[in-house]
Amino acid sequence: MALVKHRKVVMLGFPAVGKTALVAHFVKGVFPEEYEPTYENTWRKTFAVGSDEFELDIVDTAGHYEYSLIHNGCVFGIHGYIVVYSVDCERSFEIAQVLHKYLVDLHGKCPIPLLLVANKSDLPPHSRKVKYEEGKKLADSWEAAFMEVSAKDPEESKQIFTKIINEIDRVENTYGREDKCCFM
């Protein structure tokens, strides 16, 4: 029997960008139709990525509380971050950049397993305020992975968590566990 690997990721982003919807659709298989602000929840799901089995803890933060939740003492045990913005909200894209700066300040020069997610890609084109190219360019400048998704699509929700597992693995294999300079 294969060993189950444990990983912990944190969802960050402006309020109402769909962080909880992405997690709920992945973990429960249900898209929440009504918006309910989150304070902080931790979700757990065991799933396979390739031939490996992962037990994933997902910390779903409230948009207003990122700075108080992710401080120096809280980075222990976190393997990666998913920063979410909404394609129909330019402010959420700006906050994603602020959150990235905060993570860089927190981790120093250490490589950070990070996935930038543009949510609500299912909205009509006239609703879009942030272009795909802008998100991709930003993620590239961070040396992070990027996806544009709709939380309403269960397959896309799953792909997000598969992608962050792969990103964690990429960073660990590129920089090695022994060479890590940060406390994760």
N, C-alpha and C positions, 0 to 999 in steps of 0.2 A: 504494500500500500504506500502510495506517495505521500511525502510529508506536505502538510498544508502550510503555506507561507503566509505570515501575517503582515499586512500593510495598513498604514493609517494615512489618510489624506484629508485635507481641509478644503472646503468650498468657501470661496471669498467672492464678494461682489456687492454692488449697490443694491438697495432694497428693490424687490419686485422684478428682478431680472430672470428669475426662474430657477434659482439654485435648488430649492426644495422640490420643485416639480421634476427636475432632472433626476434627483436622488430617489424620490418616491416612485417614479416610473421604472427606474432600474431595480430598486429593492423590492417593491410590492407589485410591480406590473400594472399600476393604476396611475393615470394622470389626474392630479387634483384640479377640478374645474374651477374652484373658488380660491381666491388668494387669501391666505391667512399668514400674517407676518410671523416669522420664526424668531425665537429668542436664541436658542441653540439646541440642536438635537444631534445625537450620534446614532447613525444607522449602521447595521452590519449585514453583510452578504458574503456568502461563499460562492465562488464561481471559478471557472477554468479559463485560463489564458494559455492557448497552445496546449502543451501537455502538463502544465503546472496548475495546481489548485491553490487559490488564494482566499484567505479570509480577510475581507476588506472592511475596515472601520472608516466611515465617512462622517466627518464632523461638519455639520451644516450650520453655518454661522448666520446671525442676523446682520443685515446690511449696516445697521447703525453701530454695531458693537465690535467690529473687527479689531480696532486698535486696542481695546481692553482685553479681548480674548487671546490674541496672538502676541504675547509678550515674551521676553527672554525665557521665562520659566516654562512656557507652554510649548516650546519647539521640540522638546525632548520626545522622541517616539514618533514624530511626524516624518513620513517618508516623502510626501509630495503635496503640491498645492494645485487646485483648480481655480482659476480666476475667471469669473463669468461676467459678461456684459450683455446687454440687449441691443440688437441691431436697430431698434426704434428709439433708442435713448442715448444721445450723445454724452450726456452727463455720466452715464454708467461706464462709457468707454474712457472718459477722463478719470473716473474713480479707479478703474482697472489699472491705469498707469500709476496712480498714487499708491495703490496696494502693492504693486510690483516694487516700487521704490522702497516702501516700508519693509518688504521681505528681503530686499538686498541689504538694507541697513541692518536688519536683524541677523542675517546670516553672514554678513561680511562678503569676502571674495569666494566663498564656497559655492560650488555649482548647486543650483536648486532645481530639483525635478518639478517642472511646471508645465501646465497645460492652460492655454488661453482659449476660452470657449465663447463664441458669439452665439447667443441663443435667439430664438424667435425668428428663424430663417423662413418660417411658413407665412409670415405676415406679407400683405400685398406690397409690391415694390414701392408704391408711393409713401408707405409708412417708414421706409428705411432711412435712417440718419447716418449710419456708419457702413461704409462699403466693405465688401469682403477683402479687397486689396489692402485697406487700412489696417484691418485686424491681422492679416497675414504679415504685413510689413512690421507691425509692432511686435508680434511673436518672434519673428526672425531677429529683430534687434535685441530681444531678450535671450536668444538661443533657446527658445521654448517651442513646444509643439502647439499647433493651432487646429481648431475645428470650428465649423459653422454648422449649427444643428437646430432642430426644433425639439423641445422637450416633449411634444406630443407624439413623437415618433419613438416607439420603444427600442427599436434597433439602434437608433442614434444615441439614445440615452446609454445603452450598454456599451457602445463604441467609445464613449467618453471615458468610462472607467477602465476599459481594456487599454486605451491609449495612455492613461496616466500610469498604469502598471508597467507598460512598455517603456515609458519615459523614465520612471524610477530605475528600471533595469538598465537603460542606456546610460544614465548618469553614474550609477554604481559601477558598471563595467568600464566606462571611460576613465573614471577617476580612481577607481578601486576603493574598497572599504578601508584599507589601512591608511590611505592618503587623505581621507576625509578630514577636513579642518573644522567641521561644524558638528554640533551635538544634535544628531537626529536619531 
